[in-house]
Amino acid sequence: MSNRRNFLRTAAVASVAVALNSFGVKPEEKKPEAVKKGKKPIVLSTWRFGLKANEAAWEVLNANGRALDAVEAGVKVPEGDPKERSVGYGGRPDRDGRVTLDSCIMDEQSNIGAVACLEYIKHPIMVARAVMEKTPHVMLVGDGALQFALSQGFKKENLLLEESKKDWQNWLKTSQYKPIANIENHDTIGMIALDAHGNLSGACTTSGMAYKMHGRVGDSPIIGAGLYVDNEIGAATATGHGEEVIRISGCHLVVELMRQGKTPQQACEEAVERIVKLTKNRNKILKDIQVGFIALNKQGEYGSYCVQGGFNYAVYDGTGNQLIDADYFMK
């Protein structure tokens, strides 16, 4: 009887396949995904300036240091580089000519710290870590964040450099606010790392979109949006149009998808597809939006995906430091 049921089941499946082929429809063929694997320790960061940032992080990781210390050291590099116009010192100002910085950090024990709309402090990531380690809170903003930074011995200094000031003055002639994908909203360094002990941490820091309204805060300092770490599963960080990342709690979503068994690549793809769907539902123009995710799991597998071409990310592991162009939705 059992053999008869198996025979009938096999015959039925074969009949369906024949019927589909007769109509010119082929059964879906799923190719195995090429999973990107790195050696532990490993660090990933967004954009080309991630290469230099990775070098600083790798010094910590290669010395058997904590992922937390590595990501802080890494993102400090573009924060303090006056040639980088979208992170920290030298970043483009808001429409009032004020450079405001956002940053967050998260370790393997789910300790978190963040600052938003912080002025006059070159390294907001260090202030975010101080919030995490020295206060009962997880986020300080505006004047309160500045007061706390000064109380911790951070130096107050002018962050609006002459070149950024000239750009802002030219912008004032039209005051047209329409950020260009991969340029004005290429505004963040996010970094995630897995250390030799098997622990994950992440950091994210930015000067935000150029010529934004004063007080605007994007996804970068928001745990669960611009950054999320779960030491049992993996970590993710985001870059691009922060409002769209916040809309789906992007990085938390990516990590939860990995918890469900998806690879980092698959998780990033699904998060981007969700942004695309919501953008179309709201009748917004998709080509005006760029969002990119990078993700890393506990096995050292990593992936990335973005809305449109132009986003790249840096990976440093035992084989060296490389820049990779992310795959994207809008082909």
Phi and psi in degrees as GROMACS dihedral restraints (atoms count N, CA, C in turn):
[ dihedral_restraints ]
;  ai    aj    ak    al  type     phi  dphi    fc
    3     4     5     6     1   -62.9    20    10
    4     5     6     7     1   -41.9    20    10
    6     7     8     9     1   -64.7    20    10
    7     8     9    10     1   -36.8    20    10
    9    10    11    12     1   -64.6    20    10
   10    11    12    13     1   -42.4    20    10
   12    13    14    15     1   -62.9    20    10
   13    14    15    16     1   -42.9    20    10
   15    16    17    18     1   -62.2    20    10
   16    17    18    19     1   -39.7    20    10
   18    19    20    21     1   -63.0    20    10
   19    20    21    22     1   -45.9    20    10
   21    22    23    24     1   -63.9    20    10
   22    23    24    25     1   -40.2    20    10
   24    25    26    27     1   -63.2    20    10
   25    26    27    28     1   -44.7    20    10
   27    28    29    30     1   -63.4    20    10
   28    29    30    31     1   -41.0    20    10
   30    31    32    33     1   -64.5    20    10
   31    32    33    34     1   -38.7    20    10
   33    34    35    36     1   -65.2    20    10
   34    35    36    37     1   -44.8    20    10
   36    37    38    39     1   -61.5    20    10
   37    38    39    40     1   -42.7    20    10
   39    40    41    42     1   -63.0    20    10
   40    41    42    43     1   -38.7    20    10
   42    43    44    45     1   -63.8    20    10
   43    44    45    46     1   -41.4    20    10
   45    46    47    48     1   -62.6    20    10
   46    47    48    49     1   -43.2    20    10
   48    49    50    51     1   -61.4    20    10
   49    50    51    52     1   -42.8    20    10
   51    52    53    54     1   -62.9    20    10
   52    53    54    55     1   -42.6    20    10
   54    55    56    57     1   -62.8    20    10
   55    56    57    58     1   -42.4    20    10
   57    58    59    60     1   -62.8    20    10
   58    59    60    61     1   -43.3    20    10
   60    61    62    63     1   -65.6    20    10
   61    62    63    64     1   -31.8    20    10
   63    64    65    66     1   -67.5    20    10
   64    65    66    67     1   -25.4    20    10
   66    67    68    69     1   -96.3    20    10
   67    68    69    70     1     7.5    20    10
   69    70    71    72     1    79.6    20    10
   70    71    72    73     1    15.0    20    10
   72    73    74    75     1  -105.5    20    10
   73    74    75    76     1   122.9    20    10
   75    76    77    78     1   -99.5    20    10
   76    77    78    79     1   140.4    20    10
   78    79    80    81     1   -56.5    20    10
   79    80    81    82     1   143.8    20    10
   81    82    83    84     1   -61.1    20    10
   82    83    84    85     1   130.5    20    10
   84    85    86    87     1  -107.0    20    10
   85    86    87    88     1   119.1    20    10
   87    88    89    90     1  -102.9    20    10
   88    89    90    91     1   118.4    20    10
   90    91    92    93     1   -83.8    20    10
   91    92    93    94     1   141.6    20    10
   93    94    95    96     1   -63.7    20    10
   94    95    96    97     1   136.8    20    10
   96    97    98    99     1   -74.8    20    10
   97    98    99   100     1   137.6    20    10
   99   100   101   102     1   -80.9    20    10
  100   101   102   103     1   103.3    20    10
  102   103   104   105     1   -82.7    20    10
  103   104   105   106     1   126.4    20    10
  105   106   107   108     1   -79.4    20    10
  106   107   108   109     1   124.2    20    10
  108   109   110   111     1  -121.0    20    10
  109   110   111   112     1   132.6    20    10
  111   112   113   114     1  -112.6    20    10
  112   113   114   115     1   166.0    20    10
  114   115   116   117     1   -90.3    20    10
  115   116   117   118     1   144.5    20    10
  117   118   119   120     1   -81.8    20    10
  118   119   120   121     1   132.6    20    10
  120   121   122   123     1   -76.9    20    10
  121   122   123   124     1   166.0    20    10
  123   124   125   126     1  -153.1    20    10
  124   125   126   127     1   146.6    20    10
  126   127   128   129     1  -136.8    20    10
  127   128   129   130     1   137.9    20    10
  129   130   131   132     1  -121.9    20    10
  130   131   132   133     1   145.2    20    10
  132   133   134   135     1  -150.1    20    10
  133   134   135   136     1   159.3    20    10
  135   136   137   138     1   -84.9    20    10
  136   137   138   139     1   145.0    20    10
  138   139   140   141     1    69.0    20    10
  139   140   141   142     1   171.4    20    10
  141   142   143   144     1   -62.5    20    10
  142   143   144   145     1   -35.2    20    10
  144   145   146   147     1   -67.9    20    10
  145   146   147   148     1    -6.9    20    10
  147   148   149   150     1   -65.6    20    10
  148   149   150   151     1   -23.1    20    10
  150   151   152   153     1   -61.1    20    10
  151   152   153   154     1   -49.6    20    10
  153   154   155   156     1   -67.5    20    10
  154   155   156   157     1   -38.6    20    10
  156   157   158   159     1   -62.1    20    10
  157   158   159   160     1   -41.6    20    10
  159   160   161   162     1   -60.9    20    10
  160   161   162   163     1   -36.6    20    10
  162   163   164   165     1   -60.6    20    10
  163   164   165   166     1   -43.2    20    10
  165   166   167   168     1   -66.8    20    10
  166   167   168   169     1   -40.5    20    10
  168   169   170   171     1   -66.2    20    10
  169   170   171   172     1   -38.5    20    10
  171   172   173   174     1   -65.1    20    10
  172   173   174   175     1   -32.8    20    10
  174   175   176   177     1   -57.5    20    10
  175   176   177   178     1   -39.1    20    10
  177   178   179   180     1   -72.1    20    10
  178   179   180   181     1   -48.0    20    10
  180   181   182   183     1   -64.7    20    10
  181   182   183   184     1   -40.7    20    10
  183   184   185   186     1   -69.4    20    10
  184   185   186   187     1   -18.6    20    10
  186   187   188   189     1   -95.5    20    10
  187   188   189   190     1    19.2    20    10
  189   190   191   192     1    68.9    20    10
  190   191   192   193     1    26.6    20    10
  192   193   194   195     1   -84.4    20    10
  193   194   195   196     1   174.2    20    10
  195   196   197   198     1   -75.0    20    10
  196   197   198   199     1   145.4    20    10
  198   199   200   201     1   -59.3    20    10
  199   200   201   202     1   -35.5    20    10
  201   202   203   204     1   -59.2    20    10
  202   203   204   205     1   -47.7    20    10
  204   205   206   207     1   -65.8    20    10
  205   206   207   208     1   -34.2    20    10
  207   208   209   210     1   -65.9    20    10
  208   209   210   211     1   -46.2    20    10
  210   211   212   213     1   -69.2    20    10
  211   212   213   214     1   -34.6    20    10
  213   214   215   216     1   -64.0    20    10
  214   215   216   217     1   -48.0    20    10
  216   217   218   219     1   -61.5    20    10
  217   218   219   220     1   -37.6    20    10
  219   220   221   222     1   -66.6    20    10
  220   221   222   223     1   -51.1    20    10
  222   223   224   225     1   -72.6    20    10
  223   224   225   226     1   -17.8    20    10
  225   226   227   228     1   -63.4    20    10
  226   227   228   229     1   -24.7    20    10
  228   229   230   231     1   -62.9    20    10
  229   230   231   232     1   -57.6    20    10
  231   232   233   234     1   -69.2    20    10
  232   233   234   235     1   -29.0    20    10
  234   235   236   237     1   -56.5    20    10
  235   236   237   238     1   -39.2    20    10
  237   238   239   240     1   -96.7    20    10
  238   239   240   241     1     5.1    20    10
  240   241   242   243     1   -94.3    20    10
  241   242   243   244     1   112.7    20    10
  243   244   245   246     1   -66.7    20    10
  244   245   246   247     1   -14.4    20    10
  246   247   248   249     1   -81.8    20    10
  247   248   249   250     1   -16.8    20    10
  249   250   251   252     1   -86.5    20    10
  250   251   252   253     1   121.4    20    10
  252   253   254   255     1   -95.8    20    10
  253   254   255   256     1     8.2    20    10
  255   256   257   258     1  -131.4    20    10
  256   257   258   259     1     4.1    20    10
  258   259   260   261     1  -140.4    20    10
  259   260   261   262     1   120.0    20    10
  261   262   263   264     1    63.6    20    10
  262   263   264   265     1  -135.0    20    10
  264   265   266   267     1   -60.1    20    10
  265   266   267   268     1   121.2    20    10
  267   268   269   270     1    91.9    20    10
  268   269   270   271     1    -2.3    20    10
  270   271   272   273     1   -65.7    20    10
  271   272   273   274     1   154.6    20    10
  273   274   275   276     1   -71.4    20    10
  274   275   276   277     1   144.9    20    10
  276   277   278   279     1   -83.2    20    10
  277   278   279   280     1   176.7    20    10
  279   280   281   282     1   -80.6    20    10
  280   281   282   283     1  -175.0    20    10
  282   283   284   285     1   -69.8    20    10
  283   284   285   286     1   -12.8    20    10
  285   286   287   288     1   -94.4    20    10
  286   287   288   289     1     4.4    20    10
  288   289   290   291     1    81.9    20    10
  289   290   291   292     1    19.3    20    10
  291   292   293   294     1  -110.4    20    10
  292   293   294   295     1   129.0    20    10
  294   295   296   297     1   -86.0    20    10
  295   296   297   298     1   113.8    20    10
  297   298   299   300     1  -118.8    20    10
  298   299   300   301     1   135.6    20    10
  300   301   302   303     1  -117.4    20    10
  301   302   303   304     1   146.7    20    10
  303   304   305   306     1  -128.6    20    10
  304   305   306   307     1   142.6    20    10
  306   307   308   309     1  -161.0    20    10
  307   308   309   310     1   151.4    20    10
  309   310   311   312     1  -149.3    20    10
  310   311   312   313     1   162.5    20    10
  312   313   314   315     1  -146.9    20    10
  313   314   315   316     1   148.0    20    10
  315   316   317   318     1  -147.4    20    10
  316   317   318   319     1   135.6    20    10
  318   319   320   321     1  -108.4    20    10
  319   320   321   322     1  -173.6    20    10
  321   322   323   324     1   -72.1    20    10
  322   323   324   325     1   -13.2    20    10
  324   325   326   327     1  -103.7    20    10
  325   326   327   328     1    14.5    20    10
  327   328   329   330     1    66.7    20    10
  328   329   330   331     1    21.0    20    10
  330   331   332   333     1   -73.8    20    10
  331   332   333   334     1   137.1    20    10
  333   334   335   336     1  -138.2    20    10
  334   335   336   337     1   151.2    20    10
  336   337   338   339     1  -151.6    20    10
  337   338   339   340     1   146.7    20    10
  339   340   341   342     1  -154.5    20    10
  340   341   342   343     1   153.4    20    10
  342   343   344   345     1  -133.3    20    10
  343   344   345   346     1   150.7    20    10
  345   346   347   348     1  -141.6    20    10
  346   347   348   349     1   146.5    20    10
  348   349   350   351     1    54.5    20    10
  349   350   351   352     1    40.0    20    10
  351   352   353   354     1   -89.0    20    10
  352   353   354   355     1   130.2    20    10
  354   355   356   357     1  -111.5    20    10
  355   356   357   358     1   154.4    20    10
  357   358   359   360     1    74.1    20    10
  358   359   360   361     1     5.7    20    10
  360   361   362   363     1  -118.5    20    10
  361   362   363   364     1   122.6    20    10
  363   364   365   366     1   -67.1    20    10
  364   365   366   367     1   -36.5    20    10
  366   367   368   369     1  -118.5    20    10
  367   368   369   370     1    81.9    20    10
  369   370   371   372     1   -63.0    20    10
  370   371   372   373     1   -24.9    20    10
  372   373   374   375     1   -63.3    20    10
  373   374   375   376     1   -33.5    20    10
  375   376   377   378     1   -69.8    20    10
  376   377   378   379     1   -34.9    20    10
  378   379   380   381     1   -69.6    20    10
  379   380   381   382     1   -40.3    20    10
  381   382   383   384     1   -59.5    20    10
  382   383   384   385     1   -41.6    20    10
  384   385   386   387     1   -67.1    20    10
  385   386   387   388     1   -36.8    20    10
  387   388   389   390     1   -64.6    20    10
  388   389   390   391     1   -38.0    20    10
  390   391   392   393     1   -59.5    20    10
  391   392   393   394     1   -42.9    20    10
  393   394   395   396     1   -63.3    20    10
  394   395   396   397     1   -42.5    20    10
  396   397   398   399     1   -95.3    20    10
  397   398   399   400     1   -19.4    20    10
  399   400   401   402     1  -123.9    20    10
  400   401   402   403     1     3.5    20    10
  402   403   404   405     1  -132.3    20    10
  403   404   405   406     1   163.5    20    10
  405   406   407   408     1   -83.9    20    10
  406   407   408   409     1     3.9    20    10
  408   409   410   411     1  -106.4    20    10
  409   410   411   412     1   172.7    20    10
  411   412   413   414     1  -115.0    20    10
  412   413   414   415     1   -17.0    20    10
  414   415   416   417     1  -148.2    20    10
  415   416   417   418     1   135.4    20    10
  417   418   419   420     1  -122.9    20    10
  418   419   420   421     1   145.4    20    10
  420   421   422   423     1  -132.1    20    10
  421   422   423   424     1   157.7    20    10
  423   424   425   426     1    52.6    20    10
  424   425   426   427     1  -134.7    20    10
  426   427   428   429     1   -60.2    20    10
  427   428   429   430     1   -35.6    20    10
  429   430   431   432     1   -63.4    20    10
  430   431   432   433     1   -39.6    20    10
  432   433   434   435     1   -65.5    20    10
  433   434   435   436     1   -40.6    20    10
  435   436   437   438     1   -65.6    20    10
  436   437   438   439     1   -44.8    20    10
  438   439   440   441     1   -59.3    20    10
  439   440   441   442     1   -41.8    20    10
  441   442   443   444     1   -64.6    20    10
  442   443   444   445     1   -43.7    20    10
  444   445   446   447     1   -59.9    20    10
  445   446   447   448     1   -45.2    20    10
  447   448   449   450     1   -64.3    20    10
  448   449   450   451     1   -36.9    20    10
  450   451   452   453     1   -66.8    20    10
  451   452   453   454     1   -21.8    20    10
  453   454   455   456     1   -94.3    20    10
  454   455   456   457     1     6.1    20    10
  456   457   458   459     1    92.0    20    10
  457   458   459   460     1     8.1    20    10
  459   460   461   462     1   -71.8    20    10
  460   461   462   463     1   145.8    20    10
  462   463   464   465     1   -86.9    20    10
  463   464   465   466     1   132.9    20    10
  465   466   467   468     1   -85.9    20    10
  466   467   468   469     1   127.2    20    10
  468   469   470   471     1  -149.7    20    10
  469   470   471   472     1   159.6    20    10
  471   472   473   474     1   -73.5    20    10
  472   473   474   475     1   126.1    20    10
  474   475   476   477     1  -102.2    20    10
  475   476   477   478     1    -8.8    20    10
  477   478   479   480     1   -87.7    20    10
  478   479   480   481     1    98.7    20    10
  480   481   482   483     1   -79.6    20    10
  481   482   483   484     1   161.4    20    10
  483   484   485   486     1   -58.5    20    10
  484   485   486   487     1   -41.0    20    10
  486   487   488   489     1   -64.6    20    10
  487   488   489   490     1   -43.3    20    10
  489   490   491   492     1   -66.8    20    10
  490   491   492   493     1   -35.5    20    10
  492   493   494   495     1   -63.3    20    10
  493   494   495   496     1   -42.4    20    10
  495   496   497   498     1   -64.1    20    10
  496   497   498   499     1   -41.9    20    10
  498   499   500   501     1   -60.4    20    10
  499   500   501   502     1   -42.3    20    10
  501   502   503   504     1   -64.5    20    10
  502   503   504   505     1   -42.7    20    10
  504   505   506   507     1   -63.8    20    10
  505   506   507   508     1   -36.6    20    10
  507   508   509   510     1   -67.4    20    10
  508   509   510   511     1   -39.0    20    10
  510   511   512   513     1   -62.9    20    10
  511   512   513   514     1   -36.1    20    10
  513   514   515   516     1   -60.8    20    10
  514   515   516   517     1   -21.6    20    10
  516   517   518   519     1   -64.6    20    10
  517   518   519   520     1   -30.2    20    10
  519   520   521   522     1  -117.5    20    10
  520   521   522   523     1   -28.4    20    10
  522   523   524   525     1    52.7    20    10
  523   524   525   526     1    33.7    20    10
  525   526   527   528     1   -84.7    20    10
  526   527   528   529     1   121.3    20    10
  528   529   530   531     1  -105.9    20    10
  529   530   531   532     1    98.0    20    10
  531   532   533   534     1  -147.9    20    10
  532   533   534   535     1    82.6    20    10
  534   535   536   537     1   -57.2    20    10
  535   536   537   538     1   138.6    20    10
  537   538   539   540     1   -94.1    20    10
  538   539   540   541     1   129.8    20    10
  540   541   542   543     1   -56.7    20    10
  541   542   543   544     1   135.9    20    10
  543   544   545   546     1    73.2    20    10
  544   545   546   547     1     3.8    20    10
  546   547   548   549     1  -122.2    20    10
  547   548   549   550     1   -86.1    20    10
  549   550   551   552     1   -65.8    20    10
  550   551   552   553     1   -22.5    20    10
  552   553   554   555     1  -106.5    20    10
  553   554   555   556     1    20.1    20    10
  555   556   557   558     1   -93.3    20    10
  556   557   558   559     1    81.3    20    10
  558   559   560   561     1  -131.0    20    10
  559   560   561   562     1    16.1    20    10
  561   562   563   564     1  -144.4    20    10
  562   563   564   565     1   144.9    20    10
  564   565   566   567     1  -113.3    20    10
  565   566   567   568     1   121.2    20    10
  567   568   569   570     1  -111.4    20    10
  568   569   570   571     1   140.4    20    10
  570   571   572   573     1  -138.9    20    10
  571   572   573   574     1   134.9    20    10
  573   574   575   576     1  -131.3    20    10
  574   575   576   577     1   144.4    20    10
  576   577   578   579     1  -144.6    20    10
  577   578   579   580     1   149.2    20    10
  579   580   581   582     1  -120.1    20    10
  580   581   582   583     1   120.9    20    10
  582   583   584   585     1   -92.6    20    10
  583   584   585   586     1   178.1    20    10
  585   586   587   588     1   -65.0    20    10
  586   587   588   589     1   -19.3    20    10
  588   589   590   591     1   -84.9    20    10
  589   590   591   592     1    -4.0    20    10
  591   592   593   594     1    85.3    20    10
  592   593   594   595     1    16.9    20    10
  594   595   596   597     1  -103.2    20    10
  595   596   597   598     1   146.7    20    10
  597   598   599   600     1  -108.5    20    10
  598   599   600   601     1   147.0    20    10
  600   601   602   603     1  -150.8    20    10
  601   602   603   604     1   166.2    20    10
  603   604   605   606     1  -151.0    20    10
  604   605   606   607     1   159.5    20    10
  606   607   608   609     1  -145.7    20    10
  607   608   609   610     1   151.6    20    10
  609   610   611   612     1  -147.0    20    10
  610   611   612   613     1   133.7    20    10
  612   613   614   615     1  -151.4    20    10
  613   614   615   616     1   147.1    20    10
  615   616   617   618     1  -162.3    20    10
  616   617   618   619     1   160.5    20    10
  618   619   620   621     1  -101.3    20    10
  619   620   621   622     1     4.7    20    10
  621   622   623   624     1    77.6    20    10
  622   623   624   625     1   177.5    20    10
  624   625   626   627     1   -64.2    20    10
  625   626   627   628     1   138.1    20    10
  627   628   629   630     1   -63.0    20    10
  628   629   630   631     1   135.4    20    10
  630   631   632   633     1    65.1    20    10
  631   632   633   634     1    25.6    20    10
  633   634   635   636     1   -64.2    20    10
  634   635   636   637     1   165.1    20    10
  636   637   638   639     1   -63.8    20    10
  637   638   639   640     1   142.0    20    10
  639   640   641   642     1   -62.6    20    10
  640   641   642   643     1   129.9    20    10
  642   643   644   645     1    99.2    20    10
  643   644   645   646     1   -10.2    20    10
  645   646   647   648     1   -65.2    20    10
  646   647   648   649     1   135.5    20    10
  648   649   650   651     1  -128.4    20    10
  649   650   651   652     1   130.2    20    10
  651   652   653   654     1   -93.8    20    10
  652   653   654   655     1  -152.9    20    10
  654   655   656   657     1   -80.6    20    10
  655   656   657   658     1   -21.9    20    10
  657   658   659   660     1   -55.6    20    10
  658   659   660   661     1   -40.4    20    10
  660   661   662   663     1   -91.6    20    10
  661   662   663   664     1     5.1    20    10
  663   664   665   666     1  -100.0    20    10
  664   665   666   667     1   112.5    20    10
  666   667   668   669     1   -62.8    20    10
  667   668   669   670     1   128.3    20    10
  669   670   671   672     1   100.9    20    10
  670   671   672   673     1   -23.2    20    10
  672   673   674   675     1  -102.4    20    10
  673   674   675   676     1   -73.7    20    10
  675   676   677   678     1   -79.8    20    10
  676   677   678   679     1   -15.3    20    10
  678   679   680   681     1  -157.7    20    10
  679   680   681   682     1   142.3    20    10
  681   682   683   684     1  -155.9    20    10
  682   683   684   685     1   140.6    20    10
  684   685   686   687     1  -132.9    20    10
  685   686   687   688     1   129.2    20    10
  687   688   689   690     1  -127.7    20    10
  688   689   690   691     1   112.0    20    10
  690   691   692   693     1   -67.4    20    10
  691   692   693   694     1   -12.6    20    10
  693   694   695   696     1   -85.3    20    10
  694   695   696   697     1   -22.3    20    10
  696   697   698   699     1  -119.3    20    10
  697   698   699   700     1   -62.7    20    10
  699   700   701   702     1   172.4    20    10
  700   701   702   703     1  -168.5    20    10
  702   703   704   705     1  -142.9    20    10
  703   704   705   706     1   154.9    20    10
  705   706   707   708     1  -148.5    20    10
  706   707   708   709     1   151.7    20    10
  708   709   710   711     1  -143.0    20    10
  709   710   711   712     1   162.5    20    10
  711   712   713   714     1  -132.3    20    10
  712   713   714   715     1   163.1    20    10
  714   715   716   717     1  -147.5    20    10
  715   716   717   718     1   160.3    20    10
  717   718   719   720     1   112.1    20    10
  718   719   720   721     1  -142.3    20    10
  720   721   722   723     1   -77.3    20    10
  721   722   723   724     1    98.8    20    10
  723   724   725   726     1   -60.3    20    10
  724   725   726   727     1   -34.8    20    10
  726   727   728   729     1   -59.7    20    10
  727   728   729   730     1   -36.7    20    10
  729   730   731   732     1   -72.8    20    10
  730   731   732   733     1   -33.3    20    10
  732   733   734   735     1   -68.6    20    10
  733   734   735   736     1   -43.0    20    10
  735   736   737   738     1   -60.3    20    10
  736   737   738   739     1   -37.3    20    10
  738   739   740   741     1   -57.0    20    10
  739   740   741   742     1   -30.3    20    10
  741   742   743   744     1  -116.2    20    10
  742   743   744   745     1    11.6    20    10
  744   745   746   747     1    47.0    20    10
  745   746   747   748     1    57.8    20    10
  747   748   749   750     1   -52.2    20    10
  748   749   750   751     1   -52.8    20    10
  750   751   752   753     1   -74.4    20    10
  751   752   753   754     1   -32.7    20    10
  753   754   755   756     1   -63.1    20    10
  754   755   756   757     1   -40.6    20    10
  756   757   758   759     1   -60.1    20    10
  757   758   759   760     1   -46.4    20    10
  759   760   761   762     1   -59.1    20    10
  760   761   762   763     1   -45.3    20    10
  762   763   764   765     1   -65.9    20    10
  763   764   765   766     1   -39.9    20    10
  765   766   767   768     1   -65.9    20    10
  766   767   768   769     1   -34.5    20    10
  768   769   770   771     1   -66.3    20    10
  769   770   771   772     1   -36.5    20    10
  771   772   773   774     1   -66.2    20    10
  772   773   774   775     1   -35.0    20    10
  774   775   776   777     1   -61.4    20    10
  775   776   777   778     1   -32.6    20    10
  777   778   779   780     1   -78.1    20    10
  778   779   780   781     1    -2.7    20    10
  780   781   782   783     1   110.7    20    10
  781   782   783   784     1    -1.4    20    10
  783   784   785   786     1   -75.7    20    10
  784   785   786   787     1   150.6    20    10
  786   787   788   789     1   -72.6    20    10
  787   788   789   790     1   163.5    20    10
  789   790   791   792     1   -54.8    20    10
  790   791   792   793     1   -39.7    20    10
  792   793   794   795     1   -63.8    20    10
  793   794   795   796     1   -48.4    20    10
  795   796   797   798     1   -61.8    20    10
  796   797   798   799     1   -38.0    20    10
  798   799   800   801     1   -65.9    20    10
  799   800   801   802     1   -43.0    20    10
  801   802   803   804     1   -63.9    20    10
  802   803   804   805     1   -40.7    20    10
  804   805   806   807     1   -62.5    20    10
  805   806   807   808     1   -44.2    20    10
  807   808   809   810     1   -66.0    20    10
  808   809   810   811     1   -37.3    20    10
  810   811   812   813     1   -64.6    20    10
  811   812   813   814     1   -43.3    20    10
  813   814   815   816     1   -64.3    20    10
  814   815   816   817     1   -41.7    20    10
  816   817   818   819     1   -62.0    20    10
  817   818   819   820     1   -33.0    20    10
  819   820   821   822     1   -68.1    20    10
  820   821   822   823     1   -40.4    20    10
  822   823   824   825     1   -62.5    20    10
  823   824   825   826     1   -43.2    20    10
  825   826   827   828     1   -59.9    20    10
  826   827   828   829     1   -45.6    20    10
  828   829   830   831     1   -61.7    20    10
  829   830   831   832     1   -46.5    20    10
  831   832   833   834     1   -67.2    20    10
  832   833   834   835     1   -33.8    20    10
  834   835   836   837     1   -63.8    20    10
  835   836   837   838     1   -44.7    20    10
  837   838   839   840     1   -66.6    20    10
  838   839   840   841     1   -38.8    20    10
  840   841   842   843     1   -62.4    20    10
  841   842   843   844     1   -29.9    20    10
  843   844   845   846     1   -92.1    20    10
  844   845   846   847     1     6.6    20    10
  846   847   848   849     1    58.9    20    10
  847   848   849   850     1    34.9    20    10
  849   850   851   852     1   -92.4    20    10
  850   851   852   853     1   159.1    20    10
  852   853   854   855     1   -85.1    20    10
  853   854   855   856     1   116.5    20    10
  855   856   857   858     1   -64.6    20    10
  856   857   858   859     1   -35.1    20    10
  858   859   860   861     1   -68.3    20    10
  859   860   861   862     1   -13.7    20    10
  861   862   863   864     1   -85.0    20    10
  862   863   864   865     1    -5.2    20    10
  864   865   866   867     1  -114.7    20    10
  865   866   867   868     1   135.6    20    10
  867   868   869   870     1  -132.0    20    10
  868   869   870   871     1   128.1    20    10
  870   871   872   873     1  -137.8    20    10
  871   872   873   874     1   135.7    20    10
  873   874   875   876     1  -131.3    20    10
  874   875   876   877     1   141.7    20    10
  876   877   878   879     1  -119.1    20    10
  877   878   879   880     1   146.4    20    10
  879   880   881   882     1  -125.5    20    10
  880   881   882   883     1   146.7    20    10
  882   883   884   885     1  -143.2    20    10
  883   884   885   886     1   152.6    20    10
  885   886   887   888     1  -144.5    20    10
  886   887   888   889     1   132.6    20    10
  888   889   890   891     1  -106.9    20    10
  889   890   891   892     1   179.4    20    10
  891   892   893   894     1   -66.8    20    10
  892   893   894   895     1   -18.9    20    10
  894   895   896   897     1   -88.6    20    10
  895   896   897   898     1     0.1    20    10
  897   898   899   900     1    84.8    20    10
  898   899   900   901     1     8.5    20    10
  900   901   902   903     1   -81.8    20    10
  901   902   903   904     1   144.4    20    10
  903   904   905   906     1  -141.0    20    10
  904   905   906   907     1   164.3    20    10
  906   907   908   909     1  -163.6    20    10
  907   908   909   910     1   171.7    20    10
  909   910   911   912     1  -159.2    20    10
  910   911   912   913     1   153.8    20    10
  912   913   914   915     1  -160.2    20    10
  913   914   915   916     1   151.5    20    10
  915   916   917   918     1  -145.3    20    10
  916   917   918   919     1   170.9    20    10
  918   919   920   921     1   -70.4    20    10
  919   920   921   922     1   -49.9    20    10
  921   922   923   924     1  -134.7    20    10
  922   923   924   925     1   162.2    20    10
  924   925   926   927     1   -61.5    20    10
  925   926   927   928     1   155.0    20    10
  927   928   929   930     1   122.3    20    10
  928   929   930   931     1   -15.7    20    10
  930   931   932   933     1   -90.6    20    10
  931   932   933   934     1   136.1    20    10
  933   934   935   936     1  -134.7    20    10
  934   935   936   937     1   164.6    20    10
  936   937   938   939     1  -144.6    20    10
  937   938   939   940     1   156.5    20    10
  939   940   941   942     1  -109.4    20    10
  940   941   942   943     1   140.4    20    10
  942   943   944   945     1  -128.6    20    10
  943   944   945   946     1   128.8    20    10
  945   946   947   948     1  -126.3    20    10
  946   947   948   949     1   119.6    20    10
  948   949   950   951     1  -138.6    20    10
  949   950   951   952     1  -159.7    20    10
  951   952   953   954     1   -64.5    20    10
  952   953   954   955     1   -14.4    20    10
  954   955   956   957     1   -95.1    20    10
  955   956   957   958     1    -4.7    20    10
  957   958   959   960     1   124.1    20    10
  958   959   960   961     1  -169.8    20    10
  960   961   962   963     1  -113.1    20    10
  961   962   963   964     1   124.2    20    10
  963   964   965   966     1  -138.0    20    10
  964   965   966   967     1   152.0    20    10
  966   967   968   969     1  -105.1    20    10
  967   968   969   970     1   130.1    20    10
  969   970   971   972     1  -121.9    20    10
  970   971   972   973     1   132.3    20    10
  972   973   974   975     1   -78.2    20    10
  973   974   975   976     1   124.5    20    10
  975   976   977   978     1   -73.3    20    10
  976   977   978   979     1   145.3    20    10
  978   979   980   981     1   -69.3    20    10
  979   980   981   982     1   159.7    20    10
  981   982   983   984     1  -148.1    20    10
  982   983   984   985     1   164.0    20    10
  984   985   986   987     1   -78.2    20    10
  985   986   987   988     1   -47.2    20    10
  987   988   989   990     1   -83.2    20    10
  988   989   990   991     1    84.7    20    10
